[in-house]
């Protein structure tokens, strides 16, 4: 995940430099203020690449808390606690990503069944995120306040897609990808669950996201 994030930052930086250097106007013809603005944008991207996103910050807070509060337990138990907290953080980020993807699709999808799936996913992820945050409070686990940068990039890509069947297919593809990742995390969470409440949450994610994944794939096959 971290390597992917850095690669995306570098890709964005390179694209901006490319536009500056190979735009319609040459560097010699550009006004100093325009050059300065472009250079400032590159610097801001550098800062963004170096800083942690909300998901990384949440993981860091949880790991530090576990290390400080769990002095008397074994390293193995500490690692398990960190795995559980990371799974909850990842699920929160993916839930926000799926909600935002579906929000865009509900507004722009042209196929009625795709629009209906988007509405269903939004409703179910609103409830599942409330359940997740309630459980996290009980476990004293910090969750991200915003989706990971990977999720934001998915939203940006979908918003850039042209409305029509191609857009609907793009949405369904993204849904399937996010649900695949969420299901993997939920499987790990169920295996490492410290209590029945966590295990129940993992099973609920498996049920809902598994359903969304299957629906997305079925609709995608019809549209392609």
Backbone torsions as a table, in degrees:
resi	resn	phi	psi	omega
1	UNK	NA	-46.6	-178.2
2	UNK	-64.6	-41.5	178.8
3	UNK	-63.8	-38.6	178.5
4	UNK	-62.9	-41.9	-178.2
5	UNK	-62.4	-44.9	179.6
6	UNK	-63.5	-41.5	-179.9
7	UNK	-61.9	-40.1	178.9
8	UNK	-65.3	-39.8	178.0
9	UNK	-61.9	-45.1	-179.8
10	UNK	-64.4	-38.4	179.0
11	UNK	-62.8	-42.8	178.6
12	UNK	-64.3	-42.4	179.8
13	UNK	-62.5	-45.0	-179.3
14	UNK	-63.9	-38.0	179.9
15	UNK	-64.4	-39.6	179.4
16	UNK	-66.3	-44.4	178.8
17	UNK	-61.7	-40.0	179.3
18	UNK	-60.6	-43.2	-179.9
19	UNK	-65.2	-36.7	179.7
20	UNK	-67.2	-44.7	-174.0
21	UNK	-78.1	-34.6	-172.5
22	UNK	-117.1	21.8	177.6
23	UNK	-69.8	-175.7	-177.0
24	UNK	-64.4	-30.4	177.7
25	UNK	-103.5	139.9	177.3
26	UNK	-73.9	164.2	179.0
27	UNK	-60.1	-35.4	-179.2
28	UNK	-67.0	-29.6	-176.9
29	UNK	-88.1	-14.2	-177.1
30	UNK	-73.6	145.3	177.0
31	UNK	-71.5	148.8	179.2
32	UNK	-55.4	-37.7	-178.7
33	UNK	-65.3	-35.9	179.3
34	UNK	-68.8	-40.9	177.5
35	UNK	-62.4	-43.8	-179.6
36	UNK	-61.4	-40.8	179.7
37	UNK	-63.5	-40.4	179.5
38	UNK	-65.9	-42.7	178.9
39	UNK	-64.7	-37.3	177.9
40	UNK	-63.3	-39.8	179.1
41	UNK	-62.0	-40.3	178.0
42	UNK	-62.8	-42.1	178.8
43	UNK	-62.6	-40.5	179.1
44	UNK	-64.9	-36.3	176.7
45	UNK	-64.9	-40.0	177.8
46	UNK	-59.1	-42.7	179.0
47	UNK	-63.4	-42.7	-180.0
48	UNK	-63.6	-36.8	179.1
49	UNK	-67.5	-35.6	-176.0
50	UNK	-78.0	-28.4	-176.0
51	UNK	-83.8	154.7	179.2
52	UNK	-80.6	146.6	171.8
53	UNK	-83.8	178.7	-174.2
54	UNK	-60.8	-36.1	179.8
55	UNK	-66.4	-44.9	178.9
56	UNK	-63.3	-39.7	179.2
57	UNK	-64.1	-42.2	179.2
58	UNK	-62.7	-43.1	178.2
59	UNK	-61.5	-40.5	-179.8
60	UNK	-64.4	-44.2	179.0
61	UNK	-61.2	-44.3	-178.9
62	UNK	-65.3	-43.0	-180.0
63	UNK	-63.6	-42.0	179.5
64	UNK	-65.5	-39.4	178.9
65	UNK	-64.3	-44.0	-179.7
66	UNK	-63.9	-42.1	179.4
67	UNK	-62.9	-36.8	-177.6
68	UNK	-79.2	-38.6	-174.2
69	UNK	-88.3	-16.7	-173.4
70	UNK	-110.9	42.0	-178.1
71	UNK	-62.9	-34.8	-173.3
72	UNK	-84.1	-7.8	-178.0
73	UNK	-100.2	166.5	-175.7
74	UNK	-72.5	161.0	177.7
75	UNK	-62.9	-33.7	179.4
76	UNK	-64.0	-42.6	178.6
77	UNK	-67.6	-36.1	176.1
78	UNK	-61.8	-44.2	-179.5
79	UNK	-62.5	-39.1	179.1
80	UNK	-65.5	-40.9	178.3
81	UNK	-63.3	-39.2	178.4
82	UNK	-67.5	-37.8	178.3
83	UNK	-62.8	-41.8	179.7
84	UNK	-64.6	-46.6	-179.2
85	UNK	-63.8	-39.2	178.9
86	UNK	-65.6	-38.9	178.2
87	UNK	-62.7	-41.0	178.5
88	UNK	-65.4	-39.7	177.3
89	UNK	-62.7	-46.5	-179.3
90	UNK	-62.8	-41.9	-179.8
91	UNK	-64.9	-37.7	177.7
92	UNK	-63.2	-44.3	179.8
93	UNK	-64.6	-42.9	-179.8
94	UNK	-67.9	-35.8	177.5
95	UNK	-63.5	-43.2	177.0
96	UNK	-63.8	-38.6	179.4
97	UNK	-63.7	-46.5	-179.3
98	UNK	-65.3	-37.5	178.0
99	UNK	-62.8	-47.2	-177.5
100	UNK	-68.7	-37.9	174.8
101	UNK	-59.4	-44.7	-178.0
102	UNK	-68.9	-32.9	177.2
103	UNK	-62.9	-44.2	177.3
104	UNK	-64.0	-43.0	-178.1
105	UNK	-66.6	-38.1	179.1
106	UNK	-62.2	-33.7	-179.5
107	UNK	-78.8	-30.8	-168.8
108	UNK	-120.1	-13.2	-178.1
109	UNK	-63.9	144.1	179.4
110	UNK	-100.9	-25.9	178.9
111	UNK	-81.0	127.0	-177.8
112	UNK	-59.5	-36.0	-179.8
113	UNK	-70.0	-36.2	176.9
114	UNK	-66.7	-42.7	178.4
115	UNK	-62.4	-39.7	179.3
116	UNK	-65.9	-39.8	177.2
117	UNK	-63.7	-40.9	179.3
118	UNK	-61.5	-43.2	178.6
119	UNK	-63.6	-43.7	179.0
120	UNK	-61.1	-45.2	-179.2
121	UNK	-63.6	-40.2	178.4
122	UNK	-61.3	-47.5	-178.5
123	UNK	-61.9	-45.6	-175.9
124	UNK	-71.4	-34.0	-179.9
125	UNK	-77.5	-24.9	172.1
126	UNK	-62.1	-45.1	-179.8
127	UNK	-70.8	-43.2	-177.9
128	UNK	-65.0	-33.7	178.3
129	UNK	-70.5	-36.2	175.4
130	UNK	-61.9	-43.3	178.6
131	UNK	-63.3	-42.1	-178.8
132	UNK	-64.2	-43.1	-178.3
133	UNK	-70.6	-33.3	176.2
134	UNK	-65.3	-42.6	178.5
135	UNK	-66.5	-40.7	180.0
136	UNK	-61.2	-38.3	177.6
137	UNK	-63.4	-39.4	178.1
138	UNK	-63.7	-35.6	-177.6
139	UNK	-90.9	-1.2	-177.3
140	UNK	60.1	40.7	178.3
141	UNK	-104.0	129.2	177.4
142	UNK	-82.8	129.5	178.4
143	UNK	-109.2	155.5	179.7
144	UNK	-67.8	149.6	176.7
145	UNK	-91.8	-9.6	178.6
146	UNK	-146.0	158.2	179.9
147	UNK	-67.5	160.0	178.1
148	UNK	-65.0	161.3	-178.7
149	UNK	-59.5	-33.0	177.2
150	UNK	-59.4	-42.8	178.5
151	UNK	-64.2	-41.4	179.1
152	UNK	-61.8	-38.5	178.0
153	UNK	-65.6	-36.6	176.8
154	UNK	-62.5	-43.0	179.3
155	UNK	-62.6	-45.8	-179.5
156	UNK	-59.7	-43.4	-179.8
157	UNK	-63.0	-41.3	-179.2
158	UNK	-68.1	-39.4	179.0
159	UNK	-64.7	-28.0	179.7
160	UNK	-80.9	-14.2	-177.9
161	UNK	-70.9	144.4	-179.4
162	UNK	-73.9	135.4	-179.1
163	UNK	-61.9	145.7	-178.1
164	UNK	133.5	-165.3	-178.2
165	UNK	-60.2	-38.0	179.8
166	UNK	-61.7	-40.0	177.6
167	UNK	-63.1	-46.4	-179.1
168	UNK	-59.1	-41.2	179.7
169	UNK	-66.9	-41.0	177.8
170	UNK	-59.6	-44.3	178.8
171	UNK	-60.6	-47.2	-179.1
172	UNK	-63.0	-37.5	177.7
173	UNK	-64.7	-44.3	179.2
174	UNK	-64.8	-39.5	177.8
175	UNK	-59.5	-46.0	-179.0
176	UNK	-62.7	-40.5	-179.7
177	UNK	-65.2	-47.2	-179.0
178	UNK	-64.9	-40.8	179.6
179	UNK	-66.6	-36.1	176.0
180	UNK	-58.2	-46.6	-179.3
181	UNK	-66.4	-41.0	179.7
182	UNK	-64.2	-38.6	179.1
183	UNK	-65.6	-39.1	176.6
184	UNK	-61.7	-43.6	179.7
185	UNK	-65.8	-41.6	180.0
186	UNK	-63.8	-37.3	177.0
187	UNK	-61.8	-45.5	178.6
188	UNK	-64.2	-39.9	-179.1
189	UNK	-64.4	-40.0	178.5
190	UNK	-62.9	-40.3	179.7
191	UNK	-65.9	-35.8	-175.5
192	UNK	-99.0	4.2	-173.3
193	UNK	-56.5	126.1	-179.6
194	UNK	-81.0	-14.3	179.4
195	UNK	-154.4	175.7	-176.3
196	UNK	-67.1	-32.7	-178.6
197	UNK	-63.9	-42.2	178.6
198	UNK	-68.0	-41.1	179.4
199	UNK	-63.2	-39.2	179.5
200	UNK	-65.6	-39.5	177.5
201	UNK	-62.5	-44.3	179.9
202	UNK	-59.8	-41.5	179.8
203	UNK	-66.5	-36.0	179.1
204	UNK	-66.0	-40.3	176.8
205	UNK	-63.5	-42.9	179.3
206	UNK	-59.1	-41.2	-179.0
207	UNK	-68.9	-52.7	-175.6
208	UNK	-68.4	-48.1	-177.6
209	UNK	-71.5	-31.5	175.1
210	UNK	-63.5	-39.8	177.6
211	UNK	-65.8	-45.3	179.7
212	UNK	-62.1	-41.2	179.9
213	UNK	-61.5	-46.8	-179.1
214	UNK	-64.2	-42.5	179.5
215	UNK	-63.8	-41.8	-179.9
216	UNK	-63.1	-43.7	-179.2
217	UNK	-66.5	-40.0	179.6
218	UNK	-64.3	-45.0	178.8
219	UNK	-65.2	-38.9	179.8
220	UNK	-62.4	-40.4	179.0
221	UNK	-63.9	-34.4	179.3
222	UNK	-70.1	-39.7	-174.8
223	UNK	-78.9	-27.1	-175.8
224	UNK	-76.7	NA	NA
